[in-house]
């Protein structure tokens, strides 16, 4: 009689179903693809001469690709100064309601 009131292990912890296994497989494949892109393809892309030329051009313009925010770049200060000069010259240039 006491055994009829006890729950079995299979009732409290059911075996993972096909949907859960499929979800785990999708997560594993996604992680592998993302890792391959990050660890293999992007470093190879950075060695491409055309990409290096673009990176050099950005550095010459004062743009730091590693900057957290573009507002932290010196080039932004120059652009803001230029916009302020334009606004002083012609106040209606950047009309706002």
Secondary structure, DSSP 8 states (H G I E B T S, - for coil): -HHHHS--HHHHS----HHHHHHHHHHHHHHHHHHHIIIIIHHHHHTSHHHHHHHHHHHHTT--TT-SSGGGSHHHHHHHHHHHHHHHH-TTTT---
